[in-house]
Amino acid sequence: MKKKLYERELRRLQAELVELQAWVQATGARIVVVFEGRDAAGKGSTIKRVTEYLNPRVARIVALPAPTERERSQWYFQRYVPHLPAAGEIVLLDRSWYNRAGVERVMGYCTEEQYERFLRQAPTYERMLVEDGIILLKYWFSVSDTEQEKRFRSRAEDPMRRWKLSPNDVASITRWEDYSRAKDAMFVHTDIPEAPWFEVESDDKRRSRVNMIHHLLGQVPWERVDRPVVEVPPRPEPTGYERPPRDVSNVVPDHAARLEADARG
């Protein structure tokens, strides 16, 4: 997708997301958006574009670390419950309870019994969320094996993004078919009418972002709401306040000024 067209459409969609946010706050709606998919499929970058202009007190990103020993002893879904939205909130899950059907299944981090129990319980859990009024959207980001490997190598060579490449990510190259089978089985058991899966083709990141955001906006029954106009009052006349001398404060050095001086030569 051409950059100029992408940026124009992304800006328009982000403006609509701001309007969606206003509707969520006004109506007390609760939205959960699940982002799942292959490693390096573009989930994180899409989440970043979704939330770029949203209020972080309304739209929260949840990206849980590996469970603790205590959490491993809990009911599997229990660690996710505290992160569900209250009225007027949007929660975006950067990976979710579907870890059990994906990486835990493929890498052997759960038992066969735990895996099968998850496949039975996940639809019931999600039906409970939807029945309680939560709008639940589930997106699977799909990337080809060649494009995934290309992105992995790009991350490995970039010191600013190398942190995004984990041992589990690298293992996904050698276990491509195992992950494919796990994804297919997961869809069979959890693609339910109340909370269907939506696949996002993401070899082209720009295209996948605008496609996903456009789809999300069409899945939520939002409408524009009148927002109060906040007027900036005139500044009152000074009353004699004097700022303390700067030399008594720890002022951050003007690094930018030195850069400008160096640039002028």
ABEGO torsion letter per residue (X at the ends): XBAAAAAAAAAAAAAAAAAAAAAAAAAGBBBBBBBBEBBGAGAAAAAAAAAAABBAAABBBBBBBBBBAAAAABBAAAAAAAABBBBGBBBBBBEBAAAAABAAAAAGABBAAAAAAAAAAAAAAAAAAAAAGBBBBBBBBBBBAAAAAAAAAAAAABAAAAAABBAAAAAAAAAAAAAAAAAAAAAAAABBAABBBBBBBAABAAAAAAAAAAAAAAABBBBBBBBBBBBBBBBBBBAGBBBBBAAABBBBBBAAAAAAAAAAX
